[in-house]
Amino acid sequence: MSELVDACQELDQHLAQTIDVRIRPALVLQEIEVGSLKSWFKNQIEDIEDDDLRNLDWKRVVGSFLVSGKKRVIDSVSDSDSIDSVSQLATVEQDIRQLASATNVLPIPDYRTVSRPHLVRTYRRISASLELLEEEDAVAYISEEGRSPFNSQFRLNDDQAEQLVVTQSISNFAELILKV
């Protein structure tokens, strides 16, 4: 469970950077219910200068964006057991950028695309944490936007992750002589 929480926190950091690199989200444990391992987390965003974002209630808007972005990432693999193509990632990247643009918190709408290596790393961490679940275990992300169950069958190994990130590979063979 802690690996999954860490993966979500890392995802929040990468999502926040699509808006502004100075935003530092924090995931805070709010409540644990007895009888099951049900945790309630609250997103908090550390201060940056309010003047930089034109006196807008930006913390609420960015917090809502982080929730939507996490939900989008989780939903993107809800029906598939792996990420098979770069086009799947490109769709998620585009959706996240559109969600960031919809916040309208920047005076000049220059929202970054989430870094593909960071996104793949998040998927890899989610996969690793889900491998630890027992057959009868279930995990879901529940927000005001609805319930998004994690696909417990989702797997992304290191080789698959590397194939999704590497765009070009160049091999060079040369004979070298070492004079001793």
N, C-alpha and C positions, 0 to 999 in steps of 0.2 A: 504493500500500500504506500509506503514512504517513497518508493521509486516513482510511482505514478504521480504522487503529489509533487515531487521534484520535477518531473517532466512537465507538468502543468505550469509550475512556476517558471521554468525555463521558457516555455512557450509564451507566457505572459510577457516576459522580458523582450523576446524577439518581436512579438506583436506590437508592443509599445514603441519599439524603435522604428516602426513604419510611419509613426506620426512624428516623434521627436526623440532623438537619442538621449536626451536628458531626463526623460520620464523613467522612473524606477518603480515598477509595481512590486507589491509585496503580498504574498498569500498568507493570511493569518488564520490559524485554527480558532474557530469561534465556539464550537460546541461538539461534544461527543455524546451520542446517545448510548445508554446502557442496553445490553442485550444483543446488540449487533455492532459491527464496526461501521457505524454510520457517522461520518464526519461532516461538519458544516464549516465551510471556509468562506472567508470574506476577502474580497480584493481591496487592498488599500494602495493608494498611489502617493509616493513621497512627493513633497513639494518641489516644484520648480517655480520660477517667477511667474506670478499670475499675469503680470503686464505683458509677458511674452505671448500670451494667448488671448489678448484683447478682452480682458474682463469677462470672459465667458465661464460658465460653470463647467470647466473643462474636465475636472476630476470625474464628475458623474458621466459625462459623455465618453471619456476614454475608458472608464470602468465598464460601461455598457459595451463598448467596442471589444474589450478584452473577453467579455463573456461570449459575445457573438463569434469572435474569432476562434476561441477554444471549441465552441459548439460546432463550428464549420469543420475544423480539423478532425474532431471525433466522428462527426457524421460522414466525412469523406471516406472512411474505411468501415463504416457500419455494415455494409453489404459485401465487402470483399475481404478475403483472408490475407491479402498482400497488396503491395503497390507494384503493378506490373509494367507501368510505362511512365515516361517523363510527362506525357500529356495529362495524366492524373494529377501530378504535382503542379503543373502549369495552371490547371483549372483552379486548384485550391489557392495558389499564389494570387491569381487574378481576383478571385472572390474576396480574399483578405484585403487586397488593395482597394477594391470597391467599398468594402465595409469601412476601411480607414477614411476614404474620400467622403463617405456619407456623414462622418463626424463633423466636418466643416470647422474644425478647431484651428486650422492654420490660415493665416491671412493670405498666403500664397499657397494654393493647393498643390503642394509638391510632396505627395505621400510616397514613401519608398515601398518597394516590393520586399516581402519577407525573404531573407536569404535562403536559397535552396538548400545549401549544406545544413543550415540551422534547422530548417523544416524537416529534412530527412533525419537529422539527429534526434529531433523530438519524436518522430514516428518510431525510430529505433528504440528509444528509451521507453516509449509506451509499450512496444512489442515485448521488450525484455521484462517489464513489470507484469504484463498479462500472462507471461509464461509461468509465473509463480502461482497463478490461481488454480484452485482445485476445480474439478468438473462441475460441482454444484455452486461454485461462487459466481457472483455477478457484480459488476461495477457499472455505475451510471453517473453521468454528469447532469445534475439537475439545476436548472436556472429558471429565471422568470420567462425565458424563451421556450422552456419545455424540457423534456427528459431526453437525454442522448446516451443510450447504453453503449458501453465499450464492447467491441466485438472481441470476445475472449479467444477466438480462433485466429485473430490477426497476428501475423508474424512477418518480421522484416529482419533478415540476417545481415551480417556485415558485408557479404558479397553483393547482395541485392542493393544495399544502401550505397555502396561504392559505385555500382553501375548507374544508379539514378543521379549521382553527383558528377561523375566524370563525363566530360563532354568530348574530350579528344585524348587519345593515347598515342604517343610517338615512341617507336622503338628504334634504337640506333645500336648497331653492332660494329665495333671497331677493334682492331687488334692493337693492343698496347704492349709496349716492351718496357719492362722495369729493369733498369741497369743497377746492379748491386755492387 
